[in-house]
């Protein structure tokens, strides 16, 4: 479906936008993304230290992310609309476990002004395809709060299926929140070489 994956640069063209791995050159753009969306994202994310919203904080974080990318322990993608240098969303894969689990978790967020355009569904589908085809994962897991209808719709559109409910699953915005657990399975999985 997404044949425009470029392995050397890990950049995925999704029509009106690009999904690519974050680089150290993105420090200003990723900082600006989180600064612009601080209030909008707050109800859906963990409490953040002030450093999370500064370029110095993101410089350190990007150094860590580059090491995680290098060792294939996590992948942090950014979304950019064509013709713009601004980052308008992120898709990140964490808790990567290879043999015998071949599974990971995914999280994501999208700029407030980009909501309702199908952008996150396309970006998540493309990044998941890369995780399945290029990285050899069998299962990608995602959780969302029951009141987050937008996230539920994105996950359903991308093939995630209900697996259960978890009480007090994640500490979000300073409060333990119940979550719906979902997963997307790679039905074409083969043992990675």
HELIX and SHEET records of a PDB file:
HELIX    1   1 UNK A   24  UNK A   26  5                                   3    
HELIX    2   2 UNK A   27  UNK A   36  1                                  10    
HELIX    3   3 UNK A   38  UNK A   42  1                                   5    
HELIX    4   4 UNK A   50  UNK A   53  5                                   4    
HELIX    5   5 UNK A   55  UNK A   70  1                                  16    
HELIX    6   6 UNK A  112  UNK A  114  5                                   3    
HELIX    7   7 UNK A  119  UNK A  133  1                                  15    
HELIX    8   8 UNK A  149  UNK A  157  1                                   9    
SHEET    1   A 8 UNK A  11  UNK A  13  0                                        
SHEET    2   A 8 UNK A  17  UNK A  21 -1                                        
SHEET    3   A 8 UNK A  75  UNK A  81 -1                                        
SHEET    4   A 8 UNK A  89  UNK A  97 -1                                        
SHEET    5   A 8 UNK A 103  UNK A 110 -1                                        
SHEET    6   A 8 UNK A 139  UNK A 144  1                                        
SHEET    7   A 8 UNK A 175  UNK A 185 -1                                        
SHEET    8   A 8 UNK A 161  UNK A 172 -1                                        
END                                                                             
